[in-house]
Amino acid sequence: MKHITLDTTNPIWDRFFTVAPLVLVGTRDPDGALDLAPKHMAMPMGWQNYFGFVCAPSHSTCSNIARTGEFTVSFPKPSQVLYSSLAASPRSDGHKPVLDLYETFPASQVDGEFIEDAYLFLECRHHRTYDDFGPNCLITGEIVAAHAEAGFIRSSERDSAELLAENPLLAYVSPGRFASIERTNAFPFPADMKK
Ligand SMILES: Cc1cc2nc3c(=O)[nH]c(=O)nc-3n(C[C@H](O)[C@H](O)[C@H](O)COP(=O)(O)O)c2cc1C
């Protein structure tokens, strides 16, 4: 197999595709307005109830969380890809006017909002921000409440392949593409594997 060595004096991540989730992180601006920002560099922080995402100190999301100590995470469905994208629209007069068009509902344990019709909703208290990744930072939170649309909840009576076929997941294929994941297969775990 022919390998090409990439130039690591520049960021490598636009040279190939990788699979990522896509979430909307919700915070409060200083005047109380809702801020939502799409993040694809986002994942559970371990097997316990922690969640983290890559941000930048220059983003309002980062300063909002430093100030309020909380944030929400909405996991949109494939049909909501445009909402996910438009939340990255530039600000005018300090606000993202497009967010006025979003239907949202309030979180229960933190002062935050979720987008309507997403499938998974996390309410997080700020845990720690790791501010030493060049211009980026890693923001982590403890999940203090979580909600999911009933059709997306796993159960022993429900075939997982069917569940996902009926309730597809949105994937961000970085950079610049997305996919709706409908067809999946059981992962071939080794016998007696421990987490
Ligand atoms: C598909 C997509 C994925 C993105 N992923 C990230 C990400 O993982 N981390 C990040 O810092 N910015 C990411 N961004 C950019 C931010 O969402 C964007 O800069 C946003 O407007 C910041 O808003 P804020 O200043 O209100 O925090 C992404 C944008 C798009 C469109």
The ligand as an ORCA input file, in Angstrom:
! r2SCAN-3c Opt
* xyz 0 1
  C     -20.404     21.618     10.756
  C     -19.666     22.519     11.698
  C     -18.889     21.967     12.718
  C     -18.188     22.796     13.595
  N     -17.439     22.209     14.594
  C     -16.775     23.005     15.469
  C     -16.048     22.412     16.545
  O     -16.046     21.193     16.740
  N     -15.376     23.258     17.372
  C     -15.388     24.622     17.215
  O     -14.759     25.341     18.002
  N     -16.089     25.208     16.216
  C     -16.792     24.418     15.353
  N     -17.521     25.001     14.352
  C     -17.527     26.471     14.233
  C     -18.427     27.151     15.277
  O     -19.643     26.485     15.443
  C     -18.706     28.603     14.851
  O     -17.499     29.307     14.858
  C     -19.742     29.273     15.740
  O     -20.296     30.362     15.026
  C     -19.185     29.787     17.032
  O     -20.246     30.434     17.683
  P     -20.041     31.220     19.038
  O     -19.047     32.335     18.794
  O     -21.428     31.722     19.346
  O     -19.547     30.251     20.053
  C     -18.248     24.200     13.466
  C     -19.027     24.763     12.441
  C     -19.737     23.934     11.577
  C     -20.588     24.551     10.501
*
